[in-house]
Structure formats: structure tokens, C-alpha cells
Amino acid sequence: VLGQKQLHFLEFIFVMSGKYEFHGLYYCDWMKSYLTLKNARSKLLNLNPNRFLAMKLKLPPALVFVIFGGFMYALDVLLPVGEFDFFGRLWLIRLLLVLGISIGGISLFQFMKAKTTIDPLAPEKSSHLVTNGVYKISRNPMYLALLLLLLAFGLWLGNVFNTLLAAGFVSYMNAFQIIPEEKALVKLFGKEYQQYCIQVRRWF
């Protein structure tokens, strides 16, 4: 019989993988020593995926942005290689800053105008699906704005390896912020949101 801790661990594994029930005998061979199909299926079929939504949405995107910015600065200070410069770098930095601030400001204004929540940790409180304006270009313009600001900061630091951290920011946001948001919005808006996902890309 599964203990409470083992059950919680299994719930975490299957919800993270997007699978909430068994479709075969076992998913992992190392579980065979203490897990049978009968008792695991009866318990896992009763999972509530929302239980782990809060687990993924713990860090506000603004804090994630600051953390990755700190990593960029530390990498530039500690890494003795990777420095670069090119003609027009300052102009590109300014362009990215203008785009990031503009896109972020407009997307926030659109949410406020629609009177829907801007709390990234509670997407289930959304009252309106915003699909016009900058949301015709990106499903997540606020996060795109943060990415543009990170890229501008990376260019200002002038270390080529900071591009890896920018990519890490995208990967983190996809896994721990955007995908949980999408699951919540599908439950709220159904086919309307699914159709929107088909028409508009996640980032740009």
C-alpha cells in the first residue's frame, strides 16, 4: 500500500509529465518493488492537477527576471572570456529597451482596461481573455518584454555567454509559468483559448 509521502511523490511525477492515469502496467521499472497497477491506478485516477499549479507558480516573473539579471552580472564579472563589442551595440540596446518597456506597458494597460487580473500567480482568476493589440503578436507580451530587457542588459554587459542565460530564462518561464497558465486558461476559456493558441505564438 502506498504511503502518503510516496503518493505525493507519484502525484508530482505524473502531473509534471502531464499524465494523470496509467495507460500500461508501469511507467518506471524501479517502482515495481512496491507499486502494483491496481492500487496505483485507483489512487492516481483521483488526482487533482490544480494541486500542483500553485507549486509551479511560486516565483513572480518579475523576481525571476531579477534573478536571471543577477546571474548575467555575476557571469560577466567572474568569467574571463566571452567579452564582445560591435558597431551599433548601444543603438540596439536602446531599441530593445524601448520595445521592452513599450510592449510591457501596453500589455499591462490592456489587462487593466479589460478589468482582468494581472497577478501571474493566480491565472485562474482571469475574467476576460485578451486577444487584441499586442496580444495579436504574442500570447505573453509581458514576459516577452522581460526577455527584451534581459537581452538589452546582456548586450550592455557585453558577454556573449549571457545569451545562454537569456535562453535559460525562456526555458524556465515556459516550464514553470507559461505552461501552468495555459492549463488554467484552457479550463477557463476552453476552445476559445485553444483557437487563440493556434493563431498566436507563445512568445512572438
C-alpha positions as CSV (number, residue, x, y, z in Angstrom):
1,V,0.0,0.0,0.0
2,L,1.3,3.4,-0.9
3,G,2.2,5.7,2.0
4,Q,1.2,9.4,2.0
5,K,4.7,10.6,1.0
6,Q,5.0,8.1,-1.8
7,L,1.6,9.1,-3.1
8,H,2.5,12.8,-3.1
9,F,5.7,12.0,-5.0
10,L,3.8,10.0,-7.6
11,E,1.3,12.8,-8.0
12,F,4.2,15.2,-8.6
13,I,5.8,12.9,-11.2
14,F,2.6,12.3,-13.2
15,V,1.2,15.8,-13.0
16,M,4.6,17.3,-14.1
17,S,4.6,14.9,-17.1
18,G,1.0,15.8,-17.9
19,K,-0.2,12.2,-17.4
20,Y,-2.9,11.6,-14.8
21,E,-3.6,8.0,-15.2
22,F,-1.9,4.7,-16.2
23,H,-2.1,3.6,-19.8
24,G,0.1,0.5,-19.3
25,L,1.5,-1.7,-16.5
26,Y,4.2,0.6,-15.2
27,Y,5.8,3.9,-16.1
28,C,9.1,3.2,-14.2
29,D,10.7,-0.2,-13.7
30,W,12.2,0.9,-10.3
31,M,8.6,1.4,-8.9
32,K,7.8,-2.3,-9.3
33,S,9.1,-3.3,-5.9
34,Y,6.3,-1.5,-4.1
35,L,3.7,-0.5,-6.7
36,T,1.0,-2.6,-8.3
37,L,-1.2,-1.5,-11.1
38,K,-4.4,-2.0,-9.1
39,N,-3.7,0.3,-6.1
40,A,-1.7,2.9,-8.0
41,R,-4.5,3.3,-10.6
42,S,-7.2,3.6,-8.1
43,K,-5.4,6.5,-6.3
44,L,-3.8,8.3,-9.3
45,L,-7.1,8.5,-11.1
46,N,-8.3,10.8,-8.3
47,L,-5.5,13.3,-8.8
48,N,-6.3,17.0,-8.9
49,P,-3.9,18.6,-11.3
50,N,-4.7,22.0,-9.8
51,R,-2.9,20.8,-6.7
52,F,0.5,21.4,-8.4
53,L,-0.4,24.6,-10.2
54,A,0.5,26.6,-7.2
55,M,3.7,24.6,-6.8
56,K,4.9,25.8,-10.2
57,L,3.7,29.3,-9.9
58,K,5.6,30.2,-6.7
59,L,8.1,32.8,-8.1
60,P,6.7,36.0,-9.6
61,P,8.0,36.6,-13.1
62,A,9.5,40.0,-12.0
63,L,11.6,38.2,-9.4
64,V,12.7,35.5,-12.0
65,F,13.7,38.4,-14.2
66,V,15.8,40.0,-11.4
67,I,17.4,36.6,-10.6
68,F,18.5,36.0,-14.2
69,G,19.7,39.5,-14.4
70,G,21.9,38.9,-11.3
71,F,23.2,35.7,-12.9
72,M,24.1,37.7,-16.0
73,Y,26.0,40.3,-14.0
74,A,27.8,37.6,-12.0
75,L,28.8,35.7,-15.1
76,D,30.2,38.9,-16.7
77,V,32.2,39.6,-13.6
78,L,33.5,36.1,-13.0
79,L,34.0,34.8,-16.5
80,P,37.3,35.9,-18.0
81,V,36.3,35.2,-21.6
82,G,33.3,36.0,-23.9
83,E,33.6,39.8,-24.0
84,F,32.4,41.4,-27.3
85,D,31.6,44.6,-28.9
86,F,30.3,45.7,-32.3
87,F,29.2,48.8,-34.2
88,G,25.7,49.9,-33.2
89,R,25.6,48.0,-29.9
90,L,24.4,51.0,-28.0
91,W,21.7,51.7,-30.5
92,L,20.5,48.1,-30.3
93,I,20.4,48.3,-26.5
94,R,18.2,51.4,-26.8
95,L,15.9,49.7,-29.3
96,L,15.5,46.7,-27.1
97,L,14.8,48.9,-24.0
98,V,12.2,50.9,-25.9
99,L,10.5,47.8,-27.3
100,G,10.5,46.0,-23.9
101,I,9.1,49.0,-21.9
102,S,6.5,49.7,-24.6
103,I,5.3,46.2,-25.0
104,G,5.2,45.7,-21.3
105,G,3.4,48.9,-20.6
106,I,0.8,48.3,-23.4
107,S,0.1,44.8,-22.3
108,L,-0.4,45.8,-18.7
109,F,-2.7,48.6,-19.9
110,Q,-4.8,46.2,-22.0
111,F,-5.3,43.9,-19.0
112,M,-6.3,46.8,-16.8
113,K,-8.7,48.1,-19.5
114,A,-10.3,44.6,-19.7
115,K,-10.5,44.6,-15.9
116,T,-8.9,41.1,-15.6
117,T,-6.3,40.1,-13.1
118,I,-2.6,40.9,-13.7
119,D,-1.5,38.6,-10.9
120,P,0.8,36.0,-12.6
121,L,0.5,33.6,-9.7
122,A,-3.3,33.4,-10.0
123,P,-4.3,32.9,-13.7
124,E,-7.4,31.1,-12.6
125,K,-8.8,34.4,-11.5
126,S,-8.8,35.7,-15.1
127,S,-12.2,37.1,-16.0
128,H,-11.5,38.1,-19.7
129,L,-9.4,36.6,-22.5
130,V,-7.4,39.5,-24.1
131,T,-6.5,38.7,-27.7
132,N,-6.3,42.1,-29.4
133,G,-3.5,44.7,-29.6
134,V,-0.1,43.3,-28.7
135,Y,-1.7,40.0,-27.9
136,K,-2.2,39.5,-31.6
137,I,1.6,39.3,-31.8
138,S,2.4,37.3,-28.7
139,R,0.4,35.3,-26.2
140,N,2.7,36.5,-23.4
141,P,3.8,40.1,-24.3
142,M,4.6,40.8,-20.6
143,Y,7.1,38.0,-20.5
144,L,8.4,39.0,-23.9
145,A,9.0,42.5,-22.6
146,L,11.1,41.0,-19.7
147,L,13.1,38.9,-22.2
148,L,13.8,42.0,-24.3
149,L,15.0,43.9,-21.2
150,L,17.2,41.0,-20.3
151,L,18.7,40.9,-23.8
152,A,19.4,44.7,-23.5
153,F,21.1,44.1,-20.2
154,G,23.2,41.3,-21.6
155,L,24.3,43.5,-24.5
156,W,25.2,46.3,-22.1
157,L,27.4,43.8,-20.1
158,G,28.9,42.7,-23.4
159,N,29.4,39.0,-22.6
160,V,28.3,36.6,-25.3
161,F,27.6,33.8,-22.8
162,N,24.7,35.8,-21.4
163,T,22.7,34.7,-24.4
164,L,22.7,31.2,-22.7
165,L,21.1,32.8,-19.6
166,A,18.5,34.5,-21.7
167,A,17.7,31.2,-23.2
168,G,17.5,29.7,-19.7
169,F,15.0,32.5,-18.8
170,V,12.8,31.4,-21.7
171,S,13.0,27.7,-20.7
172,Y,12.2,28.5,-17.1
173,M,9.3,30.7,-17.9
174,N,7.9,28.1,-20.3
175,A,8.1,25.2,-17.8
176,F,7.2,27.0,-14.5
177,Q,5.0,29.9,-15.6
178,I,3.5,29.8,-19.1
179,I,2.5,26.2,-19.3
180,P,0.7,26.2,-15.9
181,E,-1.0,29.4,-17.0
182,E,-2.1,27.8,-20.3
183,K,-3.6,24.8,-18.5
184,A,-5.6,27.2,-16.2
185,L,-6.8,29.3,-19.2
186,V,-7.9,26.3,-21.1
187,K,-10.1,25.3,-18.2
188,L,-11.5,28.8,-18.0
189,F,-12.0,29.7,-21.7
190,G,-12.0,26.3,-23.4
191,K,-12.0,26.2,-27.2
192,E,-11.7,30.0,-27.5
193,Y,-8.3,29.9,-25.8
194,Q,-7.2,26.8,-27.7
195,Q,-8.0,28.5,-31.0
196,Y,-6.1,31.6,-29.8
197,C,-3.1,29.3,-29.1
198,I,-3.2,28.1,-32.7
199,Q,-3.3,31.6,-34.2
200,V,-0.7,33.3,-32.0
201,R,2.7,32.1,-30.9
202,R,3.7,31.7,-27.2
203,W,6.5,34.4,-27.5
204,F,6.5,36.0,-30.9
